[in-house]
Amino acid sequence: MGIVARQGFKAAISNYLGVLLGFLNLFFLFPKFFEPTELGAIRLLLEAGAVISSFALLGTNYSINRFFPYFRTDDQKHNGFFFWAFMMPLVGYTIVFIALVFFKAELLSAFKYDKLILTGLYPMLLALVFFSLFQTVLETANANHGRIAVPNFLREVVLRIIILGAGTLFYFDIIDFITTVWLMVGAYGLIVIINFFYLRTLTLIHLKPSFEFFTNNPDLKRDMIKFTAWLFLGGITGLVVSKIDFLMISAQKNLANTAIYSIGFYLALLIEIPKRTILQISAPIIANHMKNNDLEKVNSMYKQLALNQLLAASILFFAIWLNIDNLFQVMPNGDYYKAGKMVVFIIGIGRLIDMVGSTAGPVMANSKYYAWGLINFVIAIVVAVIANYFMIPIFGINGAAGATVITFLLSQGMAIYIIYKKMGLHPFEKRQWYILLILALFLIPTIWGKWLTNPYLDGMVRTIVLLGPMLYILYKVKISTEFNQAADKVVQGIRQRLKV
C-alpha cells in the first residue's frame, strides 16, 4: 500500500470517528447542554472564525500547495519557504485584528436581536481567527509532506473530544458559558501547537528567507505574487459564499434559527466525508501533475474522483434521508429542531451535484487559468448575498438552504465550464447518471414517511429493506471498480471471520 493510500485510509478513519463525535455532540448532547440561542452563538462564532481566518491567510494555503514543489530541497531548508508561509498569515492576521477592533460596534450592530451575547464572545473570535489561521497553514504544510493522518485525527477527533468536555462541564454547572467557549477556542490553539511539532518531525522548519532564490528565479517570484493575490481573493469570496447563509440567518432572524439551521446543515454535510479526505490528499498530487503538464493524468483523476465521490455521497445521503425522522425523534428537543428537516434535503441534493465538480477547484487553482476563478467567485458572492437577502425573509432557513444551493451550483458549473473551455477537461460520464437514477428510484418509498412507531426498529427495518438492495444494485451494475473492490474485501473479511 503506497503512502497516499495509507494516509488516505488513516485520515478516513479519523474523519469517520470525527463524524461520530460531531454527530454525538450536535444532535444528542449540545441540544441538551445548551439553549438554542447559546448553541446558535457557538455555531456563529465558529463559522465567522472560518470566514475571517480565510481572509487573514492571504492565499497562503493555496501557495503552499502550488509552489512548495519548486522550493523543496534535500537539505530541508527549502529555500526559506516556511518564512513566507508563516509571515504572510501573520501580516494578514494583523490587518484583520485591527479591522475587527476598529469596526467592532458596526459589526455587532448587524446582529440586533442577539447583540448582548455576541458582545461577550467577541474576544474569543479574535483568538479563534488566529488559531484557525495557523491550523490551516500547518495542515497544508503537513499534507505537502504526504502526511494528513495525524492532522486529521487532531482536527476531527481530539478537537471534538475537548469541545465535548467543555460542554459537559457547562452542563453540570462547573463552569459558566463564557468559560466554556474559551475552552472550545483554546482547543484550537492546542491543535496548532501539536501540528507545529508534528511538522518538525517531518522536516526542518527553516525560517531564514532566501532572497537569492527569488533573485535567481524572477519568473517564479512574479507568478507567486500574482497567484497568491488572485487565489486570496478567490478563496475568501468562496468561503464567504459557503458561510453567508449562517451570517445572514443570524442577522435577519436570530441565533435560535441559526442553531436549527446548523443542525440540518451539518446532517447534509455528512455526505462530504469522502470528499474531505480524498481532496486533502489528492490536491498536492494534482498540483504536481499540473506542474509537469500531464493533463492525461489530471483528466483521469478528474473523472475518477467525480464518479467515486458522487457514488459515496449518494449512499450516505440516502442513508441519512432514510432515517431523518427517526434522528429528530430520538434527539433532545427534536420537535423543536425538526424545523430544519428540509434543510437536510435541499443542501444534500446540492452537495450531491457538487461531488461531480469538486475536483474543479484544485485543477483550476493549479493551472495558468487560475485568475478565472476570481471572476467565478465574485459572481457567486453577489448571487449569494442577493439570494439570501430575498429568500430568508420569505422562506426562512429553507430559503437560506435554497440560496446556498443556487449559489453553489452556479459557482461549480462555471468552474467546470471554464476548465473545459480552456483545457478540454470535464468530469462527466454516463455512469454518474446511473447513480442518480438509482438514488431517485430508492427515494420514492421514503415519501410515505416512517413505517414503525419505534424509531430504532423503524430505522433498522428501513435500512435493511431499502439501503441493502440499493447497495446490491450498485454493486451488480459495476458502476465503480473501486466500490466493487472495497465491497469484495468487506465480504471476504466477513466470510473469513465466520469460518473462524
N, C-alpha and C positions, 0 to 999 in steps of 0.2 A: 504494500500500500504506500503510495507516494505521500510526500509531505502535505500536498494540497488536500488529498483525500483524508489523511489523518486529522489535519487541523479542522477541516470541514466537518468531519464526523464528531470530533470532540466539541466543537463550537455548537453543533446542532443539539447535542445532549444538554449543554448549558442553556441554550435557547428554550428547549422544552421544559427544563427544570424551572427556568425563569418564568415561563408561561404559567406553569402550575402555581408558582408562588404569587405571580401577579394576579392570577385568577382568584386564588385564595384571599389575597389582600382586598382586591377591588370589589369582589362580588359577595364575599361572605363575612369578612372581618371589618373592613372600613365602613360599610354601611351600618354596621352595628356599633363601631367605635365612635364615629363622628356624625354630627348633624349634617344634613345636605349642604348647608352653607359652608361649613368647615371643610367638608370634602371637596366642594367646588373651589374653595380658596386654594387648597393644596394643588388641585389639578391645574388651576390657572397659573399658579406660581411655577410649576414645572414646565408648562407649555411656554410661558413667557420667557423663562430662562433659556429654553431651547432656541427660541427665535432670536433673542438678543445676543446669545453667545455665538450664533451663526454669523451675525454681523461683525462681532469682535474678532472672529477668525481671520477676516480679511482674505479669504480664499486659501488659507494655508493648507487645509486638509486636501484640497484638490491639487495644489502644487506638490505636496509630498508624493502623492500617487504618480503624478506625471513626470516629475523631474528627479526624484531620488535615484532612478537608474543611471542618470547622467553624472551624478555626483559620487556614486558608490566607489569606494576604493578598498583594496585588500588590507591596507593598514588600519581600516575602520575609522579613519579621521574624516572620510567622506567629503573632503574639501570644505570643511566648516559648514556643512549643510544644516546641522542642528542649531547653529547660532541663529540662522534665518528662520528656521522652523519654530523656534521659541520667541525670537524677538518680535516678529510680526504680530503674533497674537497679543503680546504684551502691549504693543502700540495700540492695537485695536481695543483692548480692554480699557486702556487709559482714556481713549476717546469716549467709549461707551459709559464708563464710570462718571466722567464729567457731565455727560448729557443726562444721565439718569438723576444725578444730584441736582443739576440746574433746572431741569423740567419736571421735577417730582410732583409739584402741585398740579400742573397741567395734565400729567399722565393719570394721576389718581382721580381727577375730576371727571374723567371719561367713564368711570365706574360709579355712577352716582348712587346706585342702590346699595352697594356694599363697600363704600369708601372707607369706613371705620376699620373693618377687619383687614382690608388690604394695606392700609397705612401701617398697621403693626407688622405686616410681613415684608415691608419694603426693604429693610436692611438685609433680610435673607436673600432677596433677589440679587443684590449686589454680589454677595458671596457665591450664590449658585451659578451666576454667569461665569465667574472666574473659574470655578471648578469644572463646569460643563465644557468650557472652552478648552482647557488643557487635557481633559479626559479624551476629547475628540482628537487632539493633536497626537497624544501618546498612543491611542488605539490605532490611528492611521500609521504611525511610525512602526509599531509592532507588526501590523499587517504587511508592511513592506519588507519585513524580515521573515515573512512566511509564518507568522505566529498570530493567531486570532483566538486560540482556545482559552488561554488564561485571561486576556482582557474581556472576552465574552462571559466567562464564568464570574468575574468580578462584577460586571455590569448587570448581568441577568440574575445571578443568584445571591452573591454576597450583599450587593446593594439592597436588594429587596428584603433580605433577612433583617438587615439593620433597620430599614424603614418599618417593617412589621414589628420589630422590637420596640421602636419608638411609639407606634400606635398602641401597642399593648400596654406600655407604661401609662399612656394617656388615659386609656380605658379604665384602668384601675386607680385613677386619680393620684398616681405617684408623681407625675409632672403635669404642668399646665399646657395649653395648646401652643403657646409661643415657643416654649422649650422643646416641645415635640417637633415642631417644624425645624427648629435649629438643629436637632439631632438628625433629621432627614437630610438637611442640606450638608451637614458635616459628613454624612456617609459618602457623599460625592467627593469631598476632599480626601477622605481616606482612600478611595479608589484611585484617585490621581497619584497619591504618594506610592501606592503599591505598583501601579502601572509604570511609574518612573523607574523604580528599582528593578522591575522586571525587564524593562528595555535595556538597562545597564548590563543585564546578564546576556543579552543578545549582541550587543555592540558597544563600543566606546561612545559616550556622549561628548564629543569633542566640540567645545563651544567657542573655539577661536576661529573667526571668519577668515576665509582665504580670498582676499581681494585679487590676488594674482590669477586665480582660477577664472574669475569673471573677465579679467583683462585678456586672458588667452582665449576666452570663448565669448566674444561680444554678442554674437547672434543668440546664444543661449540666454544671456542676460536680458536682451530685449524681449525674447519670447517669454521668459518668466514674468517679466513685469506686465506685459500685455495679457498673458494668460491668466495670471493671478487677479488682475483688475477685472477682467471680464467675468471670470468664474466667481469672484467675490460677489459681484452684482447679481449674477445669475443664481448663485447659491442662496443668498439672503432672500431674494424675491421668491425662490422656490420654496423655502421653508416658511416664509410668511403665508404663501398660498396654502400650505398644508396645515397651518395653525390659526389662520384668520378666523375660522369658524368659532373656535374656543374664545378668542378675544372678543368677537362681536356678540356672541351669546351673552357673555358676562357683562358687556356694556349695555346691550339693548334689553336684555331680560334681567337675570340675576344669577348669583353663584349657585343657587339650588338647581336652576336649569342647566348650568354648566356641569354639575355633578351627574345629573341624569344623562346628559349627552355624552359625557366622558365614559360612562359605563357601557352604553350602547356602542360608542365608537371603538372602545377597547375590544369588545367582543368581535367586531368586524375585523379589527386589525390582527386578530389571532391567525387569520389565514395568510398573513405575511411572514410567518415564522420561517418557512423555507427560503423565501426571498432574502431575508436579512443575512442569513448565513452564506448563501450562495454568492450574493453580490459582494459581500465583505471580502471573500477570498478570491473572487474572480476579477474584481476591478483592477488589482495590480497586474494580473495576467493579461487582461485586455490592453492595459496601458503598454505592456511590453510588446504585444503583437502589433499595436499601432505604431510604436516606435520603430519596429522592423518593417513596417508597411506590409504586414502579412494579412491582407484583407480576407484571404480564403479562410484562415483560422478564425478571424473575427466573425465572419459570416456564419461559420459553423457553430460557434459558441452562441451567437445571437439567436439563432433558430432553436438550438438545443435547450438553452436556458428558458426561452419563451414557452416552449412546449411543456417542459417538466415543471416549471413554476405554475403555469396555468393548471396543470393536472393536480399538483399537490394542493393548490389553493382551492380548487373546486371541491375536492374531497373534504377539506377542512371546513369550507363554507357550508356544505351540505350537512355535515355532522353537527355544526353549531345551530343552523336554522331548524334542523330536525328536532332539536331539543330546546328551542328558545323559550317556550312557555314553561317547560319544566325548570329551566335555570332561574327564571324570575320567581317561580313558585317557591323554590327552596331557599332563595337568598333572603337575608334580613331586609325588611321593608320593601319586599319585592313588588308589592302592589303599587308603591309609590314610584319605584324606578322602572316599572314596566312601561312607562310612557316613552321609553327610549327603544322600544321593540323595533319600530320601523326604521330607526336609525341604523340598526344592525343590518337590515336587509338592503337599504339604499347604499350605504357605504360598502357593504360586502360585494354587491354587484359591481360597483365602480372599481373596487380593488381587484376583482377577477379580471376585468379588462386591462387593468394596469399591469398585471403579470406578463401580458404579451409584450408590452413595450418597456418593461422595467430596465432592460439592459441598454436601452437607447441612451440613457444618461451617461454611463461610463464610456460608451462608444463615441458620443459626440464630444464629451469633455476631453478625450484624449486624441481627437482629430484636429486638423487645421481649421475646421469649421466651427470650433467651439464658440466663437463670437455670436453665431446664430442662436445659440441657446439663450442669450440675454434677451433678444427680441421676443423669443418664445415666452420667457418668464415675465417680461414686462406686460405683455398682453394678458397673460394668465392672472397676474396680480390685480390688474384693472378689472377683469371679469369677476374675480373672486370677491373683491370689495363690493362691486355693484350688485352681484347676485345675492350675497349675504345681506346686504343692506335692504334689499326689497323683499327677499324671501323669508327672512327670520320674522319680521313683524306679521306676516300673513300666515305662515305655516309653522312658526316656532322652531323647535330643534330639528324637526323633519325638513324644514326649509333650509336650515344650515347644512344638513346632510346632502340635500339635493344640490345646493350651490357648490358644495365641495366636489361632488361627483362631476358636475358640469365643467367646473374649472379644471379638474384633474384630467378628464377625457380630452378636453381641448389642448391642454399642455402636452400630454403624451402623444396625441395624434399629430400635432405639429412637429414634435421631435422625430417621430418615425418618418414623417414626410420629408423633413429636411435631410435626414440621413440617406433616405432612398434617392432623393434628387441629386445629392452631392457625391455619394459613394456607391450608389446602386445596391445597397444592402437593405433588407427588410426582414422582420421576424415571422412573417406569416407562412402557414402551411395548412393544408386541409385537415390534418389530424386535430387541430385546435377546434375546428367546427364540430368534430365528433364528440369532443369532451363537453362542449357547451350543450350540444343536443342531448346527450345522455343525462347531464345535470338537469336540464329543463324538464325532461320526462319524469325524473325522480322527484322533482319539486312539486309536481301536480298533487300527489297524495297528501302533501303537508297542508294543503288549503283547508282540509277538514279539521285541522287542529288536533288536540290531544285525543288519544284513544282510550286511555285509562285514567282514573282519578289519581291514583298514586303516582307522583312524579318520577320516582326511581324505577318503578315497574314499567311505567309508560316509556321512559327513556330506553330501557333495556330492550323492550319488545320492538319499538320503532327502529332502533339501531340495527337489530338483528334482521328484521323484515325488510328494511329499505336500504340501509348502508351496505350490508353484506352483499346483496345482489348487485348493487352498483359497482362495488369493487371487483366483483367477479366478472362483470361485463367489460369493465375497463381492461381487465387482465386478458380476457379472451380475444378482445378486438386487437390487442397488441399495439396500443397507441404509442407506448413508450417502452423502449428497450430497457432503460434504467429502472422504470417502475416494475416491469416483469422480473428483472433480475433480483431486485430487492424483495419482491413477493416470493420468489422461488427460495431465496435464502431464509426467509421467515418460516415458510412451510417446511423446508428441510430441517431447520433448527427444532421446530415443534416435533417433527417425526423422530428425530434423534432423542429428544427428551422422553418421548413416550416409550421408546424402546428401552431406555434406561430404567 
